[in-house]
């Protein structure tokens, strides 16, 4: 960008408008921060961060680095998943004293698969004001570029690390008709792809959105049957943070799942779990293993 282009941005009328925004005191501000590209920060977020008396953050090192890039230096308060309830009381005391506190996560929107929800809950319970400053979200960014034609999405977040728990969760999602949104760490992305391939139909579309807004951003869409081979084809595809989108079930698939579960429930009243699963598989054509796992879950609920 040339000097002339930079000066033209600084002279835009919106800059004056941004400078005159009002930010009440005694308020907790939920501030979305960039998920990769640092210039995705909003004007409101920058202004609020410059006014904040302190910043509650997931990792003080990451947030200190981010603030430094914006020329800001603020007192930082560690607010992570292990201390949310305790730190909430500290923040509440400071808010009662009339401070503006910004709450951020390492990237994206706090309290969405990131720490923050317990703090917000405690602050609201204390009768104090909470104001969100919207901005980057990895889930919405991935959906916007996926081309998956669905007006609904179902945010799952991170799958369980243990294989059996992951399998059970995925089987419970088989009838979801909305686009499903998963977050996944690089060291588990291959396990994730394998688990999805085992739990869902091979023709379903899956989207891997890796390193969104960063230098090596990659967004790949393919049938689920090709997912594992695509990841294995390049070692770099097991690096970076992932958003994984999975096409939802068709209405017909959803109806079939409902019917299979109805039959399974009837048979469980008279048969063992194994027999009920076997007979339901023969009647409906559904996968026996999936029906067996569902039968175990239904028995546990009885």
Number of C-alpha atoms within 10 A of each C-alpha: 5 7 7 9 9 10 10 10 11 12 10 10 9 12 12 11 10 14 12 10 11 10 15 12 17 19 23 28 25 23 27 25 28 21 23 17 13 14 10 14 19 19 16 18 20 16 16 21 23 17 17 20 18 20 27 26 23 24 16 19 12 13 22 17 13 18 16 11 11 14 9 14 16 16 11 20 19 16 25 19 13 9 13 19 18 12 17 20 15 11 26 23 14 18 20 15 11 14 20 24 28 29 29 25 28 20 19 23 26 23 16 15 15 17 23 25 16 17 25 24 13 17 21 14 10 13 10 15 16 16 14 15 16 16 17 21 18 23 22 13 15 21 21 9 12 17 10 17 11 12 7 11 19 16 16 15 17 16 18 15 12 8 13 11 11 18 19 16 15 20 18 14 16 17 20 18 19 18 22 21 21 19 21 22 16 17 12 15 23 20 16 26 21 15 18 23 20 16 20 20 14 15 13 17 19 27 25 25 25 24 20 22 18 13 9 10 13 14 16 14 19 14 16 23 20 16 23 18 12 16 16 12 9 9 8 11 18 17 14 18 19 26 25 26 26 23 23 26 21 14 12 11 15 16 13 16 19 13 14 19 19 12 18 26 19 12 18 19 11 10 14 13 20 17 15 23 30 18 17 26 20 12 11 16 11 16 14 18 14 19 24 20 18 20 22 14 13 15 14 8 7 5
